[in-house]
């Protein structure tokens, strides 16, 4: 169901609202990183449990995204979006007041669940509010700029708030943004849902896919500590695979599946999700390793490290806007391919970081390339993943691309952290702390591994993204998008 005319006239204001909510979602994944030492000291965290302040959020976010997207289609996109905002506001408030590590980890898990509801619902509202073609490209360019820069902004804001009013404000910052968005949503966003779809819900499919994705993310985020060859990791990966197989069997038999597999007949959608997974795998961990390099090797403070992300964030914003215009003129395939090459160059350059390096010699140049690539790739994978999808499946398509990026991020961090730790361990005598040189060589290995993943993404872009779909998208930009959207 297309939004009524009164809401179409407010669509650009609605976009600001939706992007603000998505910014909070992305921010929450990175903002606590620089606050972890302060949180650990304040709440007497054990070292092994401290990482779960991050992992609890990632686990529920990655596990529930697909379910959140389908709920938006069936129950109403605005309704589900607002429910997610309310949950994030409440969870963030409770997280800031947490007095024990268990309370904080539980609140962070609830934040992740709220984010998994918000993100696909918000993206599906964008795709159903703006007409496919130039107008939607412009809207998704803004979306990509905000979402892509959120990770860098999170590190900066986290450093400022931790060094200033305290770590609690890293969590409380979400509350006013979520409540304002919640109050404005009924005025700016029309309620839409899948027309003609039965509201019968595939409970068995929902339970199995959510459990499978949650177990998969848990296995990946804990693989570095547990070991890839450990009984835990192998057992969890096998259980995730079994649940995925059961999910496929359920979906093939149920008359109203959670994920109609017919959607994967759209080759470009399938290709965009695979490439989106590789973009997440190559880039999400980049922020992690850059932060560690700046603080552990170069000796930067939290606030210094945060400020060093400013050029990267600004270039992401600029490149996302440029990408949305280029997609309208050239189609999404060449723009996505160029973005992956930029990422590859940036990560290869990062692979040359040195112990005696500095911001201008080792961070600024590769940051600009990687940021340009992220802006290009994030926007174009999103456009490709939702192009040609029927409106009734907008939430599903949005949930799929979000899930692909999130699972890719978890997979990339697990694999590349193992690569970095292995190289650092080889250069460190038993029982001794790692030297700056050993740490640096570990980071180099991780960056070069990420470059290899980006290169694979470039190859899959050429093979799986249909040139005919990309060229057809150019034709959509030639029509009177504004008039058709307002009609």
Secondary structure, 3 states (H helix, E strand, C coil): CCCCHHHHCCHHHHHHHHHHHHHHHHHHHHCCHHHHHHHHHHCCCCHHHHCHHHHHHHHHHHHHHHHHHHHHHHHCHHHHHHHHHHHHHHHHHHHHCCCCHHHHHHHHHHHHHHHHHHHHHHHHHHHHHCCCCHHHHHHHHHHHHHHHHHHHHHHHHHHHHHHCCCCHHHHHHHHHHHHHHHHHHHHHCCCCCCCCCCCCCCHHHHHHHHHHHHHHHHHHHHHHHHCCCCHHHHHHHHHHHHHHHHHHHHHHHCCCCCCCHHHHHCHHHHHHHHHHHHHHHHHHHHHHHHHHHHHHHCCCCHHHHHHCCHHHHHHHHHHHHHHHHHHHHHCHHHHHHHHHHHHHHHHHHHCCCCCCCCHHHHHHHHHHHHHHHHHHHHHHHHHHHHCCCCHHHHHHHHHHHHHHHHHHHHHHHHHHHHHHHHHHHHCCCCCCCCCHHHHHHHHHHHHHHHHHHHHHHHHHHHHHCCHHHHHHHHHHCCCCHHHHHHC
